[in-house]
Amino acid sequence: MKEVISLPAGQTQDIIKNYLVHAHPYPRPYKEAQYMTFRKIGGVMDTLFRLNMNSF
């Protein structure tokens, strides 16, 4: 599996990067993915995070 999920982060992207935390609804409506990235305003993505599915 080489799926990437891209989520809107807007102005919270710096907080996500500093603390490596992103809140999302439970249950998650997202497909399982190996990588996650966050979009700034305008759709810019600059970091790709590898997900550890054993942590969920």
C-alpha distance matrix in Angstrom:
0.0 3.8 5.8 9.4 12.1 15.6 18.6 22.3 24.1 27.4 30.0 28.1 25.7 28.1 28.2 24.4 24.4 27.5 26.6 22.7 23.2 22.2 23.6 21.9 23.2 22.7 21.3 18.6 18.1 14.8 11.4 9.0 7.4 6.7 9.7 13.0 16.0 19.4 21.7 25.4 28.1 27.9 24.0 23.9 20.8 21.4 19.1 15.4 14.8 12.1 11.9 13.0 12.2 15.1 17.4 17.2
3.8 0.0 3.8 6.7 10.1 13.1 16.4 19.9 21.7 24.8 27.4 25.8 23.1 25.5 26.0 22.3 22.0 25.3 24.8 21.0 21.8 20.8 22.6 21.3 23.0 23.1 22.1 18.9 18.4 14.7 11.8 9.9 7.0 5.8 7.5 10.7 13.2 16.7 18.8 22.4 25.2 24.7 20.9 20.5 17.4 17.9 15.9 12.3 12.4 10.3 11.1 13.1 13.2 16.4 18.1 18.2
5.8 3.8 0.0 3.8 6.7 10.0 13.1 16.7 18.8 21.9 24.7 23.2 20.9 23.6 24.0 20.4 20.6 24.0 23.5 19.7 19.9 18.4 19.9 18.2 19.8 20.2 19.2 15.8 14.9 11.2 8.6 7.5 4.6 5.5 6.4 8.6 11.0 14.2 16.1 19.8 22.4 22.1 18.3 18.4 15.5 16.8 15.0 11.6 11.7 10.4 10.5 13.2 12.8 16.4 17.6 17.0
9.4 6.7 3.8 0.0 3.8 6.5 9.8 13.3 15.2 18.2 21.0 19.7 17.2 20.1 20.7 17.1 17.3 20.9 20.6 17.0 17.3 15.6 17.5 16.1 18.3 19.3 18.7 15.1 14.4 10.6 9.3 8.7 5.5 6.2 4.7 5.5 7.3 10.4 12.4 16.1 18.7 18.6 14.8 14.8 11.8 13.3 11.7 8.6 9.2 9.2 9.7 13.1 13.4 17.1 17.4 16.9
12.1 10.1 6.7 3.8 0.0 3.8 6.5 10.1 12.4 15.5 18.5 17.1 15.1 18.3 18.6 15.1 16.1 19.7 19.2 15.8 15.3 13.0 14.4 12.7 14.8 16.3 15.9 12.1 11.4 7.8 7.7 8.2 6.1 8.2 6.4 4.8 6.3 8.4 10.3 14.1 16.6 16.8 13.2 13.9 11.3 13.4 12.0 9.6 9.8 10.5 10.2 13.6 13.5 17.3 17.0 15.8
15.6 13.1 10.0 6.5 3.8 0.0 3.8 6.9 9.3 12.1 15.2 14.3 12.4 15.8 16.6 13.5 14.5 18.2 18.2 15.2 14.8 12.3 13.9 12.6 15.1 17.3 17.4 13.7 12.9 9.9 10.8 11.8 9.9 11.4 8.7 5.9 4.9 5.5 6.6 10.4 12.8 13.1 9.5 10.4 8.3 11.1 10.5 9.3 10.4 12.3 12.5 16.1 16.5 20.1 19.3 18.2
18.6 16.4 13.1 9.8 6.5 3.8 0.0 3.8 6.3 9.4 12.5 11.4 10.3 14.0 14.3 11.5 13.4 16.8 16.6 14.0 12.9 9.8 10.9 9.8 12.4 15.2 15.8 12.3 11.9 9.7 11.8 13.2 12.0 13.8 11.2 7.7 6.4 4.8 5.9 9.1 11.2 12.5 9.6 11.0 9.5 12.3 11.8 11.3 11.8 14.0 13.7 17.0 17.2 20.6 19.2 17.7
22.3 19.9 16.7 13.3 10.1 6.9 3.8 0.0 3.8 5.9 9.4 9.2 8.8 12.6 13.2 11.3 13.5 16.6 16.8 15.0 13.8 10.7 11.6 11.0 13.6 16.9 17.9 14.7 14.3 12.8 15.3 16.9 15.8 17.4 14.6 10.9 8.7 5.6 4.7 6.6 7.9 9.8 7.8 9.7 9.5 12.5 12.9 13.4 14.3 17.0 16.9 20.3 20.7 23.9 22.1 20.6
24.1 21.7 18.8 15.2 12.4 9.3 6.3 3.8 0.0 3.8 6.2 5.5 5.3 9.0 9.5 8.2 10.5 13.3 13.7 12.5 11.4 8.8 10.3 11.0 14.2 17.5 19.0 16.2 16.6 15.1 17.8 18.8 17.5 18.6 15.4 11.7 9.2 5.5 5.4 5.7 7.7 10.6 9.4 10.1 9.7 11.8 12.0 13.3 13.8 16.9 17.0 20.1 21.0 23.9 21.6 20.6
27.4 24.8 21.9 18.2 15.5 12.1 9.4 5.9 3.8 0.0 3.8 5.6 6.2 9.4 10.6 10.5 12.4 14.7 15.8 15.3 14.4 12.1 13.3 14.2 17.0 20.6 22.1 19.4 19.5 18.4 21.1 22.3 21.0 22.1 18.8 15.1 12.1 8.4 6.6 4.6 5.0 8.6 8.8 9.7 10.7 12.8 13.9 15.9 16.9 20.3 20.6 23.8 24.8 27.6 25.3 24.3
30.0 27.4 24.7 21.0 18.5 15.2 12.5 9.4 6.2 3.8 0.0 3.8 5.6 7.3 8.5 9.8 11.5 13.0 14.4 14.8 14.1 12.6 13.9 15.6 18.6 22.1 24.0 21.6 22.3 21.2 24.0 24.9 23.5 24.2 20.9 17.2 14.3 10.7 9.6 6.9 7.4 11.1 11.9 12.0 12.8 14.0 15.0 17.4 18.1 21.7 22.1 25.0 26.3 28.8 26.1 25.4
28.1 25.8 23.2 19.7 17.1 14.3 11.4 9.2 5.5 5.6 3.8 0.0 3.8 5.6 5.3 6.3 8.8 10.1 10.9 11.3 10.3 9.1 10.7 12.9 16.2 19.5 21.6 19.3 20.5 19.4 22.2 22.7 21.4 22.0 18.9 15.2 12.9 9.5 9.9 8.4 10.1 13.7 13.6 13.4 13.1 13.9 13.9 15.9 15.9 19.2 19.3 21.9 23.2 25.5 22.6 22.0
25.7 23.1 20.9 17.2 15.1 12.4 10.3 8.8 5.3 6.2 5.6 3.8 0.0 3.8 5.4 5.0 6.2 8.6 10.1 9.8 10.0 9.2 11.9 13.9 17.5 20.5 22.3 19.6 20.7 18.9 21.2 21.4 19.5 19.6 16.2 12.8 10.0 7.0 7.8 6.7 9.6 12.7 11.9 10.8 9.9 10.3 10.2 12.5 12.8 16.4 17.1 20.0 21.7 24.1 21.5 21.4
28.1 25.5 23.6 20.1 18.3 15.8 14.0 12.6 9.0 9.4 7.3 5.6 3.8 0.0 3.8 5.4 5.2 6.1 8.6 9.5 10.5 11.0 13.8 16.5 20.2 23.0 25.0 22.5 24.0 22.2 24.4 24.2 22.2 21.8 18.4 15.3 12.8 10.4 11.3 9.7 12.3 15.4 15.0 13.3 12.4 11.6 11.4 14.1 14.1 17.7 18.6 21.1 23.3 25.3 22.5 22.9
28.2 26.0 24.0 20.7 18.6 16.6 14.3 13.2 9.5 10.6 8.5 5.3 5.4 3.8 0.0 3.8 5.5 5.1 6.0 7.7 7.7 8.6 11.2 14.4 17.9 20.5 22.7 20.7 22.6 21.3 23.7 23.4 21.9 21.7 18.6 15.5 13.7 11.5 13.1 12.1 14.6 17.9 17.3 16.2 14.9 14.4 13.4 15.4 14.6 17.7 17.9 20.0 21.9 23.5 20.4 20.6
24.4 22.3 20.4 17.1 15.1 13.5 11.5 11.3 8.2 10.5 9.8 6.3 5.0 5.4 3.8 0.0 3.8 5.7 5.6 5.1 5.2 5.9 9.2 12.0 15.8 18.2 20.2 17.9 19.8 18.1 20.2 19.7 18.1 17.9 14.9 11.8 10.4 8.7 11.2 11.3 14.4 17.4 16.0 14.9 12.9 12.6 10.9 12.2 11.1 14.1 14.2 16.4 18.3 20.2 17.3 17.5
24.4 22.0 20.6 17.3 16.1 14.5 13.4 13.5 10.5 12.4 11.5 8.8 6.2 5.2 5.5 3.8 0.0 3.8 5.7 5.2 7.6 9.1 12.8 15.4 19.2 21.4 23.2 20.7 22.5 20.3 21.9 21.0 18.8 17.9 14.7 12.2 10.5 9.6 12.0 12.0 15.4 18.0 16.5 14.6 12.2 10.8 8.9 10.8 9.9 13.2 14.1 16.4 18.9 20.7 18.1 19.0
27.5 25.3 24.0 20.9 19.7 18.2 16.8 16.6 13.3 14.7 13.0 10.1 8.6 6.1 5.1 5.7 3.8 0.0 3.8 5.9 8.2 10.8 14.0 17.2 20.9 22.9 24.9 22.9 25.1 23.2 25.0 23.9 22.0 20.9 18.0 15.6 14.3 13.2 15.5 15.0 18.0 20.9 19.8 17.9 15.9 14.2 12.4 14.3 13.0 15.9 16.6 18.3 20.9 22.1 19.1 20.3
26.6 24.8 23.5 20.6 19.2 18.2 16.6 16.8 13.7 15.8 14.4 10.9 10.1 8.6 6.0 5.6 5.7 3.8 0.0 3.8 5.4 8.7 11.6 15.0 18.4 20.1 22.2 20.6 23.1 21.6 23.5 22.2 20.7 19.9 17.4 15.2 14.7 13.8 16.6 16.7 19.7 22.7 21.3 19.9 17.6 16.4 14.1 15.1 13.0 15.2 15.1 16.2 18.5 19.4 16.2 17.2
22.7 21.0 19.7 17.0 15.8 15.2 14.0 15.0 12.5 15.3 14.8 11.3 9.8 9.5 7.7 5.1 5.2 5.9 3.8 0.0 3.8 6.9 10.3 13.1 16.7 18.2 20.0 18.0 20.4 18.5 20.0 18.6 17.0 16.0 13.7 11.6 11.6 11.5 14.8 15.6 19.0 21.6 19.7 18.3 15.5 14.6 11.7 12.0 9.4 11.5 11.3 12.7 15.1 16.3 13.4 14.4
23.2 21.8 19.9 17.3 15.3 14.8 12.9 13.8 11.4 14.4 14.1 10.3 10.0 10.5 7.7 5.2 7.6 8.2 5.4 3.8 0.0 3.8 6.7 9.8 13.3 14.9 16.9 15.2 17.9 16.5 18.6 17.6 16.7 16.6 14.5 12.0 12.2 11.5 14.7 15.7 18.6 21.5 19.7 19.0 16.6 16.4 13.9 13.9 11.4 13.2 12.0 13.4 14.8 16.2 12.9 13.0
22.2 20.8 18.4 15.6 13.0 12.3 9.8 10.7 8.8 12.1 12.6 9.1 9.2 11.0 8.6 5.9 9.1 10.8 8.7 6.9 3.8 0.0 3.8 6.5 10.2 12.4 14.4 12.3 14.7 13.5 16.1 15.8 15.2 15.8 13.7 10.6 10.8 9.6 12.5 13.8 16.4 19.3 17.4 17.4 15.3 16.0 13.9 13.7 11.7 13.7 12.2 14.1 14.9 16.8 13.9 13.0
23.6 22.6 19.9 17.5 14.4 13.9 10.9 11.6 10.3 13.3 13.9 10.7 11.9 13.8 11.2 9.2 12.8 14.0 11.6 10.3 6.7 3.8 0.0 3.8 7.0 9.4 11.7 10.4 13.0 12.8 15.9 16.1 16.4 17.7 16.1 13.1 13.5 12.1 14.5 15.8 17.9 20.8 19.1 19.7 18.0 19.2 17.4 17.0 15.0 16.5 14.5 16.0 15.9 17.7 14.7 12.9
21.9 21.3 18.2 16.1 12.7 12.6 9.8 11.0 11.0 14.2 15.6 12.9 13.9 16.5 14.4 12.0 15.4 17.2 15.0 13.1 9.8 6.5 3.8 0.0 3.8 6.6 8.6 6.9 9.3 9.6 13.0 13.8 14.6 16.7 15.5 12.7 13.5 12.4 14.6 16.5 18.2 20.7 18.7 19.9 18.3 20.1 18.4 17.5 15.7 16.9 14.5 16.1 15.3 17.5 15.0 12.5
23.2 23.0 19.8 18.3 14.8 15.1 12.4 13.6 14.2 17.0 18.6 16.2 17.5 20.2 17.9 15.8 19.2 20.9 18.4 16.7 13.3 10.2 7.0 3.8 0.0 3.8 5.9 5.5 7.9 9.7 13.2 14.5 16.2 18.7 18.1 15.6 16.8 15.8 17.6 19.5 20.9 23.2 21.3 22.9 21.5 23.6 22.0 20.8 19.0 19.8 17.0 18.3 16.7 18.7 16.5 13.4
22.7 23.1 20.2 19.3 16.3 17.3 15.2 16.9 17.5 20.6 22.1 19.5 20.5 23.0 20.5 18.2 21.4 22.9 20.1 18.2 14.9 12.4 9.4 6.6 3.8 0.0 2.9 4.8 8.0 10.1 13.0 13.8 16.2 18.7 18.8 17.0 18.8 18.4 20.6 22.8 24.4 26.6 24.4 25.9 24.2 26.0 24.0 22.4 20.2 20.2 17.0 17.6 15.4 16.9 15.0 11.5
21.3 22.1 19.2 18.7 15.9 17.4 15.8 17.9 19.0 22.1 24.0 21.6 22.3 25.0 22.7 20.2 23.2 24.9 22.2 20.0 16.9 14.4 11.7 8.6 5.9 2.9 0.0 3.8 6.4 8.9 11.4 12.4 15.2 18.0 18.7 17.2 19.4 19.4 21.5 24.1 25.6 27.4 25.1 26.7 24.9 26.9 24.9 22.9 20.8 20.4 17.1 17.6 15.0 16.6 15.4 11.7
18.6 18.9 15.8 15.1 12.1 13.7 12.3 14.7 16.2 19.4 21.6 19.3 19.6 22.5 20.7 17.9 20.7 22.9 20.6 18.0 15.2 12.3 10.4 6.9 5.5 4.8 3.8 0.0 3.8 5.4 8.3 9.6 12.0 15.0 15.3 13.7 15.8 16.0 18.1 20.9 22.6 24.2 21.6 23.2 21.3 23.4 21.5 19.5 17.7 17.5 14.5 15.7 13.4 15.8 14.7 11.2
18.1 18.4 14.9 14.4 11.4 12.9 11.9 14.3 16.6 19.5 22.3 20.5 20.7 24.0 22.6 19.8 22.5 25.1 23.1 20.4 17.9 14.7 13.0 9.3 7.9 8.0 6.4 3.8 0.0 3.8 6.8 9.5 12.0 15.5 15.8 14.3 16.1 16.2 17.8 20.7 22.0 23.1 20.5 22.6 21.0 23.5 22.1 20.1 18.9 18.8 16.2 17.8 15.5 18.3 17.7 14.4
14.8 14.7 11.2 10.6 7.8 9.9 9.7 12.8 15.1 18.4 21.2 19.4 18.9 22.2 21.3 18.1 20.3 23.2 21.6 18.5 16.5 13.5 12.8 9.6 9.7 10.1 8.9 5.4 3.8 0.0 3.8 6.5 8.4 12.0 12.1 10.8 12.9 13.7 15.5 18.8 20.5 21.4 18.4 20.0 18.1 20.5 18.9 16.6 15.6 15.4 13.2 15.2 13.3 16.5 16.2 13.4
11.4 11.8 8.6 9.3 7.7 10.8 11.8 15.3 17.8 21.1 24.0 22.2 21.2 24.4 23.7 20.2 21.9 25.0 23.5 20.0 18.6 16.1 15.9 13.0 13.2 13.0 11.4 8.3 6.8 3.8 0.0 3.8 6.2 10.0 11.1 11.0 13.6 15.3 17.2 20.8 22.7 23.2 19.8 21.2 19.0 21.1 19.3 16.5 15.5 14.7 12.6 14.4 12.2 15.7 16.2 13.7
9.0 9.9 7.5 8.7 8.2 11.8 13.2 16.9 18.8 22.3 24.9 22.7 21.4 24.2 23.4 19.7 21.0 23.9 22.2 18.6 17.6 15.8 16.1 13.8 14.5 13.8 12.4 9.6 9.5 6.5 3.8 0.0 3.8 7.1 9.1 10.0 13.3 15.6 18.1 21.8 24.2 24.8 21.3 22.0 19.3 20.8 18.5 15.2 13.7 12.0 9.6 11.0 8.8 12.2 13.2 11.3
7.4 7.0 4.6 5.5 6.1 9.9 12.0 15.8 17.5 21.0 23.5 21.4 19.5 22.2 21.9 18.1 18.8 22.0 20.7 17.0 16.7 15.2 16.4 14.6 16.2 16.2 15.2 12.0 12.0 8.4 6.2 3.8 0.0 3.8 5.5 7.1 10.6 13.5 16.1 19.8 22.5 22.9 19.2 19.5 16.4 17.6 15.2 11.8 10.6 9.0 7.5 9.8 8.8 12.6 13.4 12.4
6.7 5.8 5.5 6.2 8.2 11.4 13.8 17.4 18.6 22.1 24.2 22.0 19.6 21.8 21.7 17.9 17.9 20.9 19.9 16.0 16.6 15.8 17.7 16.7 18.7 18.7 18.0 15.0 15.5 12.0 10.0 7.1 3.8 0.0 3.8 7.1 10.5 14.0 16.9 20.4 23.5 23.9 20.3 19.8 16.3 16.7 13.8 10.1 8.6 6.0 5.5 7.7 8.0 11.5 12.6 12.8
9.7 7.5 6.4 4.7 6.4 8.7 11.2 14.6 15.4 18.8 20.9 18.9 16.2 18.4 18.6 14.9 14.7 18.0 17.4 13.7 14.5 13.7 16.1 15.5 18.1 18.8 18.7 15.3 15.8 12.1 11.1 9.1 5.5 3.8 0.0 3.8 6.9 10.5 13.5 16.8 20.1 20.6 17.0 16.2 12.6 12.9 10.1 6.5 5.4 4.5 5.5 9.0 10.2 13.7 13.8 14.0
13.0 10.7 8.6 5.5 4.8 5.9 7.7 10.9 11.7 15.1 17.2 15.2 12.8 15.3 15.5 11.8 12.2 15.6 15.2 11.6 12.0 10.6 13.1 12.7 15.6 17.0 17.2 13.7 14.3 10.8 11.0 10.0 7.1 7.1 3.8 0.0 3.8 7.0 10.2 13.5 16.7 17.6 14.2 13.6 10.3 11.1 8.6 5.9 5.1 6.5 6.8 10.6 11.7 15.1 14.3 14.1
16.0 13.2 11.0 7.3 6.3 4.9 6.4 8.7 9.2 12.1 14.3 12.9 10.0 12.8 13.7 10.4 10.5 14.3 14.7 11.6 12.2 10.8 13.5 13.5 16.8 18.8 19.4 15.8 16.1 12.9 13.6 13.3 10.6 10.5 6.9 3.8 0.0 3.8 6.7 9.9 13.3 14.1 10.8 10.0 6.6 7.8 6.1 4.9 6.1 9.0 10.2 13.9 15.3 18.6 17.5 17.3
19.4 16.7 14.2 10.4 8.4 5.5 4.8 5.6 5.5 8.4 10.7 9.5 7.0 10.4 11.5 8.7 9.6 13.2 13.8 11.5 11.5 9.6 12.1 12.4 15.8 18.4 19.4 16.0 16.2 13.7 15.3 15.6 13.5 14.0 10.5 7.0 3.8 0.0 3.8 6.6 10.0 11.5 8.7 8.3 6.0 7.9 7.4 8.0 9.1 12.3 13.0 16.6 17.8 21.0 19.3 18.8
21.7 18.8 16.1 12.4 10.3 6.6 5.9 4.7 5.4 6.6 9.6 9.9 7.8 11.3 13.1 11.2 12.0 15.5 16.6 14.8 14.7 12.5 14.5 14.6 17.6 20.6 21.5 18.1 17.8 15.5 17.2 18.1 16.1 16.9 13.5 10.2 6.7 3.8 0.0 3.8 6.6 7.7 5.0 5.4 4.9 8.0 9.2 10.5 12.4 15.7 16.6 20.2 21.3 24.6 23.0 22.3
25.4 22.4 19.8 16.1 14.1 10.4 9.1 6.6 5.7 4.6 6.9 8.4 6.7 9.7 12.1 11.3 12.0 15.0 16.7 15.6 15.7 13.8 15.8 16.5 19.5 22.8 24.1 20.9 20.7 18.8 20.8 21.8 19.8 20.4 16.8 13.5 9.9 6.6 3.8 0.0 3.8 6.1 5.4 5.2 6.5 8.8 10.7 13.0 14.9 18.5 19.6 23.1 24.4 27.5 25.5 25.0
28.1 25.2 22.4 18.7 16.6 12.8 11.2 7.9 7.7 5.0 7.4 10.1 9.6 12.3 14.6 14.4 15.4 18.0 19.7 19.0 18.6 16.4 17.9 18.2 20.9 24.4 25.6 22.6 22.0 20.5 22.7 24.2 22.5 23.5 20.1 16.7 13.3 10.0 6.6 3.8 0.0 3.8 5.5 6.8 9.5 12.0 14.4 16.6 18.6 22.1 23.0 26.5 27.6 30.7 28.7 27.8
27.9 24.7 22.1 18.6 16.8 13.1 12.5 9.8 10.6 8.6 11.1 13.7 12.7 15.4 17.9 17.4 18.0 20.9 22.7 21.6 21.5 19.3 20.8 20.7 23.2 26.6 27.4 24.2 23.1 21.4 23.2 24.8 22.9 23.9 20.6 17.6 14.1 11.5 7.7 6.1 3.8 0.0 3.8 5.8 9.3 12.2 15.1 17.1 19.7 23.0 24.2 27.9 28.9 32.3 30.7 29.8
24.0 20.9 18.3 14.8 13.2 9.5 9.6 7.8 9.4 8.8 11.9 13.6 11.9 15.0 17.3 16.0 16.5 19.8 21.3 19.7 19.7 17.4 19.1 18.7 21.3 24.4 25.1 21.6 20.5 18.4 19.8 21.3 19.2 20.3 17.0 14.2 10.8 8.7 5.0 5.4 5.5 3.8 0.0 3.8 6.4 9.9 12.5 13.9 16.6 19.6 20.9 24.6 25.6 29.0 27.7 26.9
23.9 20.5 18.4 14.8 13.9 10.4 11.0 9.7 10.1 9.7 12.0 13.4 10.8 13.3 16.2 14.9 14.6 17.9 19.9 18.3 19.0 17.4 19.7 19.9 22.9 25.9 26.7 23.2 22.6 20.0 21.2 22.0 19.5 19.8 16.2 13.6 10.0 8.3 5.4 5.2 6.8 5.8 3.8 0.0 3.8 6.6 9.7 11.9 14.9 18.2 20.0 23.8 25.3 28.6 27.2 26.9
20.8 17.4 15.5 11.8 11.3 8.3 9.5 9.5 9.7 10.7 12.8 13.1 9.9 12.4 14.9 12.9 12.2 15.9 17.6 15.5 16.6 15.3 18.0 18.3 21.5 24.2 24.9 21.3 21.0 18.1 19.0 19.3 16.4 16.3 12.6 10.3 6.6 6.0 4.9 6.5 9.5 9.3 6.4 3.8 0.0 3.8 6.2 8.1 11.1 14.4 16.4 20.1 21.8 25.1 23.9 23.8
21.4 17.9 16.8 13.3 13.4 11.1 12.3 12.5 11.8 12.8 14.0 13.9 10.3 11.6 14.4 12.6 10.8 14.2 16.4 14.6 16.4 16.0 19.2 20.1 23.6 26.0 26.9 23.4 23.5 20.5 21.1 20.8 17.6 16.7 12.9 11.1 7.8 7.9 8.0 8.8 12.0 12.2 9.9 6.6 3.8 0.0 3.8 7.0 10.1 13.6 16.2 19.7 21.9 24.9 23.6 24.2
19.1 15.9 15.0 11.7 12.0 10.5 11.8 12.9 12.0 13.9 15.0 13.9 10.2 11.4 13.4 10.9 8.9 12.4 14.1 11.7 13.9 13.9 17.4 18.4 22.0 24.0 24.9 21.5 22.1 18.9 19.3 18.5 15.2 13.8 10.1 8.6 6.1 7.4 9.2 10.7 14.4 15.1 12.5 9.7 6.2 3.8 0.0 3.8 6.5 10.0 12.7 16.0 18.6 21.3 20.1 20.9
15.4 12.3 11.6 8.6 9.6 9.3 11.3 13.4 13.3 15.9 17.4 15.9 12.5 14.1 15.4 12.2 10.8 14.3 15.1 12.0 13.9 13.7 17.0 17.5 20.8 22.4 22.9 19.5 20.1 16.6 16.5 15.2 11.8 10.1 6.5 5.9 4.9 8.0 10.5 13.0 16.6 17.1 13.9 11.9 8.1 7.0 3.8 0.0 3.8 6.7 9.6 13.0 15.4 18.4 17.6 18.4
14.8 12.4 11.7 9.2 9.8 10.4 11.8 14.3 13.8 16.9 18.1 15.9 12.8 14.1 14.6 11.1 9.9 13.0 13.0 9.4 11.4 11.7 15.0 15.7 19.0 20.2 20.8 17.7 18.9 15.6 15.5 13.7 10.6 8.6 5.4 5.1 6.1 9.1 12.4 14.9 18.6 19.7 16.6 14.9 11.1 10.1 6.5 3.8 0.0 3.8 6.3 9.6 12.2 14.9 13.9 15.0
12.1 10.3 10.4 9.2 10.5 12.3 14.0 17.0 16.9 20.3 21.7 19.2 16.4 17.7 17.7 14.1 13.2 15.9 15.2 11.5 13.2 13.7 16.5 16.9 19.8 20.2 20.4 17.5 18.8 15.4 14.7 12.0 9.0 6.0 4.5 6.5 9.0 12.3 15.7 18.5 22.1 23.0 19.6 18.2 14.4 13.6 10.0 6.7 3.8 0.0 3.8 6.6 9.4 12.0 11.9 13.3
11.9 11.1 10.5 9.7 10.2 12.5 13.7 16.9 17.0 20.6 22.1 19.3 17.1 18.6 17.9 14.2 14.1 16.6 15.1 11.3 12.0 12.2 14.5 14.5 17.0 17.0 17.1 14.5 16.2 13.2 12.6 9.6 7.5 5.5 5.5 6.8 10.2 13.0 16.6 19.6 23.0 24.2 20.9 20.0 16.4 16.2 12.7 9.6 6.3 3.8 0.0 3.8 5.9 8.8 8.5 9.5
13.0 13.1 13.2 13.1 13.6 16.1 17.0 20.3 20.1 23.8 25.0 21.9 20.0 21.1 20.0 16.4 16.4 18.3 16.2 12.7 13.4 14.1 16.0 16.1 18.3 17.6 17.6 15.7 17.8 15.2 14.4 11.0 9.8 7.7 9.0 10.6 13.9 16.6 20.2 23.1 26.5 27.9 24.6 23.8 20.1 19.7 16.0 13.0 9.6 6.6 3.8 0.0 3.8 5.4 5.8 7.8
12.2 13.2 12.8 13.4 13.5 16.5 17.2 20.7 21.0 24.8 26.3 23.2 21.7 23.3 21.9 18.3 18.9 20.9 18.5 15.1 14.8 14.9 15.9 15.3 16.7 15.4 15.0 13.4 15.5 13.3 12.2 8.8 8.8 8.0 10.2 11.7 15.3 17.8 21.3 24.4 27.6 28.9 25.6 25.3 21.8 21.9 18.6 15.4 12.2 9.4 5.9 3.8 0.0 3.8 5.3 5.7
15.1 16.4 16.4 17.1 17.3 20.1 20.6 23.9 23.9 27.6 28.8 25.5 24.1 25.3 23.5 20.2 20.7 22.1 19.4 16.3 16.2 16.8 17.7 17.5 18.7 16.9 16.6 15.8 18.3 16.5 15.7 12.2 12.6 11.5 13.7 15.1 18.6 21.0 24.6 27.5 30.7 32.3 29.0 28.6 25.1 24.9 21.3 18.4 14.9 12.0 8.8 5.4 3.8 0.0 3.8 5.6
17.4 18.1 17.6 17.4 17.0 19.3 19.2 22.1 21.6 25.3 26.1 22.6 21.5 22.5 20.4 17.3 18.1 19.1 16.2 13.4 12.9 13.9 14.7 15.0 16.5 15.0 15.4 14.7 17.7 16.2 16.2 13.2 13.4 12.6 13.8 14.3 17.5 19.3 23.0 25.5 28.7 30.7 27.7 27.2 23.9 23.6 20.1 17.6 13.9 11.9 8.5 5.8 5.3 3.8 0.0 3.8
17.2 18.2 17.0 16.9 15.8 18.2 17.7 20.6 20.6 24.3 25.4 22.0 21.4 22.9 20.6 17.5 19.0 20.3 17.2 14.4 13.0 13.0 12.9 12.5 13.4 11.5 11.7 11.2 14.4 13.4 13.7 11.3 12.4 12.8 14.0 14.1 17.3 18.8 22.3 25.0 27.8 29.8 26.9 26.9 23.8 24.2 20.9 18.4 15.0 13.3 9.5 7.8 5.7 5.6 3.8 0.0
